[in-house]
Amino acid sequence: MELAVFSAKPYDKKYLSEALALRSDSSIELIFHDFSLSEDTVALANGSDAVCVFVNDTLNTPVIEALHQAGVRAILLRCAGFNNVDLIKAEKLGLFVANVPSYSPEAVAEFAVALIQTLNRNTHRAYNRVREGNFSLDGLLGRTLHGKTVGVVGTGKIGVAFARIMKGFGCRLLAHDPYPVDAFKELGDYTDLDTLLSQSDFVSLHCPLMPSTDHIINEASVAKMKKGAMLVNTSRGPLIETRAVIAALKTKHLGGLALDVYDGEGALFYNDHSGEVIQDDELMRLTTFHNVLVCGHQAFFTEEALGEIADSTLRNLEDFDERKPCHNALVKQGHLYVKKKSLPVRI
Ligand SMILES: NC(=O)c1ccc[n+]([C@@H]2O[C@H](COP(=O)([O-])OP(=O)(O)OC[C@H]3O[C@@H](n4cnc5c(N)ncnc54)[C@H](O)[C@@H]3O)[C@@H](O)[C@H]2O)c1
């Protein structure tokens, strides 16, 4: 069974090959493509039984149709989010689609904490200063996390893992989630989004991208945040309206912003553009603020998570091939396993 892996980076090749090597009698054959899946590259899936894709591959209606025409029967997402896939079209064409909904949620949660610690204690600035022989502390003043209020938007696997760590720092925890879970109730209090925004010193986004969360942080909601509060997004870029946070950073209403994901990251992230003139003016404006951190969607990037992702991806394909129930199926035998209201807004 041929599996065409798009957007394949050296680490994808390593971990998928290692996971396959552990399956001595597997019929899976991996074909790696360094470039992403799009309307321009979909022809390379010809002859493959399945494709394996990542967060910034394009699986819009034309691509799904082309995959179907090429004889591809399964789409394997080696990530949790599926906002880049036209699941309705996949359902109509009878394609199997599965994701990896859970892989080391602690990896992402720990990265969100790392961003808070860096931004709050200015270690990113200290690192650069010391290398220049500048040991001045001016401008490096932080705030003790102990006793501060942390707002968690979305208390799924990652949000709860994040909340547990922040509880360990001695923070007071607030959360907003339309589906409250007991695991969070042991750590803090649920409240409505406006109260969370107005009371939190740090707000961390852990909800998926869907119609109800697209630009959940916009001009109106950022205005409701406590003055000087910091905002962290390790979930999906379009949760934040970039223009609104730039305006709030300029007025100093927003005290800091840490992004692992960015609306428009698809054109840039995971590739080296250092020799080019980057055309995204909003992203470039963000990088000029001393109190903004931008990372290139790396919160998941630990050895443990990559191992789990590779193994789950191959297991999803095996389940499909052996017609076994697949717990990670989003679409199977023409049936959509995702609530319609959770479907992506912009593909
Ligand atoms: N940066 C990275 O490397 C990386 C890695 C993995 C996942 N992610 C992102 O993290 C997100 C969360 O992952 P997870 O595994 O915790 O998902 P999850 O499905 O376990 O949890 C998501 C939670 O968000 C809640 N939610 C839905 N709508 C909401 C709303 N309007 N307001 C508040 N909460 C809402 C859901 O009820 C659920 O509890 C994923 O959707 C993905 O986009 C990022």
PDBQT file of the ligand as one rigid body, heavy atoms in Angstrom, charges set to zero:
ROOT
HETATM    1  N1  LIG A 401       0.966  24.445  18.136  1.00  0.00    +0.000 N 
HETATM    2  C1  LIG A 401       0.955  23.119  17.996  1.00  0.00    +0.000 C 
HETATM    3  O1  LIG A 401       1.987  22.529  17.676  1.00  0.00    +0.000 OA
HETATM    4  C2  LIG A 401      -0.323  22.349  18.216  1.00  0.00    +0.000 A 
HETATM    5  C3  LIG A 401      -0.243  20.965  18.401  1.00  0.00    +0.000 A 
HETATM    6  C4  LIG A 401      -1.438  20.246  18.663  1.00  0.00    +0.000 A 
HETATM    7  C5  LIG A 401      -2.647  20.907  18.708  1.00  0.00    +0.000 A 
HETATM    8  N2  LIG A 401      -2.685  22.250  18.489  1.00  0.00    +0.000 N 
HETATM    9  C6  LIG A 401      -3.967  22.965  18.562  1.00  0.00    +0.000 C 
HETATM   10  O2  LIG A 401      -4.457  22.851  19.897  1.00  0.00    +0.000 OA
HETATM   11  C7  LIG A 401      -5.882  22.729  19.828  1.00  0.00    +0.000 C 
HETATM   12  C8  LIG A 401      -6.374  22.074  21.090  1.00  0.00    +0.000 C 
HETATM   13  O3  LIG A 401      -5.918  20.735  21.116  1.00  0.00    +0.000 OA
HETATM   14  P1  LIG A 401      -6.541  19.657  22.132  1.00  0.00    +0.000 P 
HETATM   15  O4  LIG A 401      -5.832  18.381  21.852  1.00  0.00    +0.000 OA
HETATM   16  O5  LIG A 401      -6.548  20.203  23.507  1.00  0.00    +0.000 OA
HETATM   17  O6  LIG A 401      -8.044  19.584  21.581  1.00  0.00    +0.000 OA
HETATM   18  P2  LIG A 401      -9.334  19.043  22.329  1.00  0.00    +0.000 P 
HETATM   19  O7  LIG A 401     -10.306  18.713  21.269  1.00  0.00    +0.000 OA
HETATM   20  O8  LIG A 401      -8.947  18.005  23.339  1.00  0.00    +0.000 OA
HETATM   21  O9  LIG A 401      -9.854  20.326  23.139  1.00  0.00    +0.000 OA
HETATM   22  C9  LIG A 401     -10.400  21.464  22.536  1.00  0.00    +0.000 C 
HETATM   23  C10 LIG A 401     -11.331  22.098  23.547  1.00  0.00    +0.000 C 
HETATM   24  O10 LIG A 401     -11.789  23.345  23.029  1.00  0.00    +0.000 OA
HETATM   25  C11 LIG A 401     -13.140  23.473  23.427  1.00  0.00    +0.000 C 
HETATM   26  N3  LIG A 401     -13.856  24.495  22.695  1.00  0.00    +0.000 N 
HETATM   27  C12 LIG A 401     -14.624  24.349  21.574  1.00  0.00    +0.000 A 
HETATM   28  N4  LIG A 401     -15.177  25.533  21.250  1.00  0.00    +0.000 NA
HETATM   29  C13 LIG A 401     -14.767  26.429  22.176  1.00  0.00    +0.000 A 
HETATM   30  C14 LIG A 401     -15.036  27.800  22.382  1.00  0.00    +0.000 A 
HETATM   31  N5  LIG A 401     -15.831  28.503  21.569  1.00  0.00    +0.000 N 
HETATM   32  N6  LIG A 401     -14.467  28.404  23.440  1.00  0.00    +0.000 NA
HETATM   33  C15 LIG A 401     -13.654  27.715  24.275  1.00  0.00    +0.000 A 
HETATM   34  N7  LIG A 401     -13.378  26.408  24.135  1.00  0.00    +0.000 NA
HETATM   35  C16 LIG A 401     -13.926  25.775  23.094  1.00  0.00    +0.000 A 
HETATM   36  C17 LIG A 401     -13.717  22.071  23.258  1.00  0.00    +0.000 C 
HETATM   37  O11 LIG A 401     -14.928  21.913  23.975  1.00  0.00    +0.000 OA
HETATM   38  C18 LIG A 401     -12.579  21.231  23.817  1.00  0.00    +0.000 C 
HETATM   39  O12 LIG A 401     -12.732  21.019  25.207  1.00  0.00    +0.000 OA
HETATM   40  C19 LIG A 401      -6.115  21.927  18.542  1.00  0.00    +0.000 C 
HETATM   41  O13 LIG A 401      -7.390  22.218  18.007  1.00  0.00    +0.000 OA
HETATM   42  C20 LIG A 401      -5.027  22.389  17.628  1.00  0.00    +0.000 C 
HETATM   43  O14 LIG A 401      -5.531  23.427  16.813  1.00  0.00    +0.000 OA
HETATM   44  C21 LIG A 401      -1.549  22.975  18.261  1.00  0.00    +0.000 A 
ENDROOT
TORSDOF 0
